Amino acid sequence: MKVAVYYSNDDIRIEERSVPSLSHSEILVKMKASGICGTDVLQWYRIKKAPCILGHEMAGEIVEIGSGVEGFKKGDRVFVSHHVPCYRCYYCGQGNYTACESLHTGNYYPGGFSEFIRVPEENVRYGTFLLPEEITFEDATMIEPLGCVIAGQNQLGLKEGQTVLIIGTGVSGLLHLLLAKIKKAKIFAADIDEYRLKKAVEFGADYGIDARSNHFVDELKSMNDNRLADIVIICAAAKQAVDNAFHSVGRKGKVLFFAVPNNEIAIPSLRFWRDEITVTFSYGASPEDLLEALNLISSHKVDVRNMITHRIPLSAIGDGFQLVSKAKDSLKVVVVPDKDV
């Protein structure tokens, strides 16, 4: 089978590997669509484990099934989560599933950017979801990103009428926007890229702000009754994004780091103490978050289909990585089998 092996953002090689064999409790999935995540092109983060096979937003068709597997059959259309909790440890017992060691260390093999994927027993049990007819394979690549957004916003206690500033309007920022719209928030979107800022407004942001503006905070306040934001969600890794966030959050506000820069962050602790500002981080999603994401997509409450701007064959995945890493006129880039293009 073909696999895409990551050496760097500029060096992704199509290689041949054997199709994985199964144990009695596993399934084999034929990849039908696999999204390229923004974290896949974080070279400083990914290159430490190179060469490796990435891809964690995968949907496909079950083509082989172990004798001990129940609830699934050949031909089932599924989305499979690469990370699942154990539901047995201390953290799972507290409901903190994304703190579970199994969630951080488990995975399917060899990765979503391959023609076939072996799904281990734990992922079959907790992370494999049947797709309803109304969800295409490409739609399903958005389940994991939306699940992560749901997990992040669950920490914020967002209320109707609150002001949310989203800094960075790539796919994650747009998903945060759509989820905040469901909660009837007033939404400001900020980005340095004109294309993405325009898309944010098209997807429903109330206002768009050029993140390069020297008057960023003044513009926010002028459109928000002279107040700063109740909640700021950082979906960009640039230092300027962090600076804008810290200057834009109001009293008793919350800052969510959905993306993080490749350096330590200096928090203005005196002001944040005085104004009782909360800073929090979000990583991953639980199976419950993923199920909620699936339901939001299938019910069309969150429009993900219009975020998919490019379909790239597996053999040309390098072009897809360039599209995502340059972050210009693209939103979601999805990898599909060669014959499906």
Steps between C-alpha positions, in 0.01 A plus 500: 500500500601864454587711801614864527810524719571837659865611514425875500237735361696507175585131492210257506569174320259243362628158605373144483416307817324172571131515582472458880383164632232485770447338836158366597395831658603743224364635174663606174372821343555612142568873511244701303590847630756636744530868591828688529497667841679823578703307756622266224695790348650623829846391390669585832252265667482220245860470386609364838333168412583497129493288297142415588157454347262773607125542458246497783180627335414180315177352372459190292341163436551185705649234271604237755383421849642289784302205632453661840361832377133574560283785374678546167511316169680514167378788290414727793585865446684629806694784653780381727660702778874454534501584874269338755501494882513178700196580722679322787765740635477774763457776239222316320331444833499879546356551151830651380532274199755707311739465794497121465840351412337260253350791310844657464688184405253286303447520125392304195758353262680620298315835473220665309715581198509141379275283288409263785494554877495239777279611789596356842247353741472810722442724198240259363319502834514870581600688186324348199176668394255390232427776250139584415419528130489878507869525601749448218847363564638849443251651744612241754859627495364802688366297793833497683573874453147590611525263796814680614320834467211368708743383768668841503181700527371273776763662720370851436141500622401718205168678553255658261588861423864478606770639274741247351818602318649226281858567392591288199227406254625182345290186538526490881407866530201456269379198694527700823303774326219267393476338842493840672224610261286209616540640852393845373823681578613825343802402294808695395747327267860608445761385252794637301374333181234682300360181345447331835360810664249532218405135547443559871247771420335274243468228764328741737747712695337828604821695442841437348822668618836508326731342757788717375322822595686736731161586649378144553363550851342836417319346204368221719375739765344737246276218376431354844353783711851605608558160663762235449408140415348262752676208337804485272581182308851478354512293182830632367851428622660840432626708791289792373190284544587445865573870555170600339315246711645618830424863418146421385355296786283687749439470872399151618573389144648177374779427253507161330821386335374272227830550318831565669820674383835325492630693799420565862213740568537796735168562673430852634429354841445825693225621269350153465493465879336837546243440226452132590575376151517127433752347260440144385626257238326228301637181349306227326146373537322219680274248323204690646622820332542313171148358519364850559699623201360221282145592602556871434631422153229248411227741615659779292528725804868543416579544131830324437459413134558855383831510688649228280678690225741240361503124433849357449587144391720306740781485245505883485472559874808723492295758309241485776760563769621804310145636477447461874841627610479812282143561622397718209191438289401176666308383802464123545719279284390136486707208375310232306603176325661554162215349302240717672631829355 
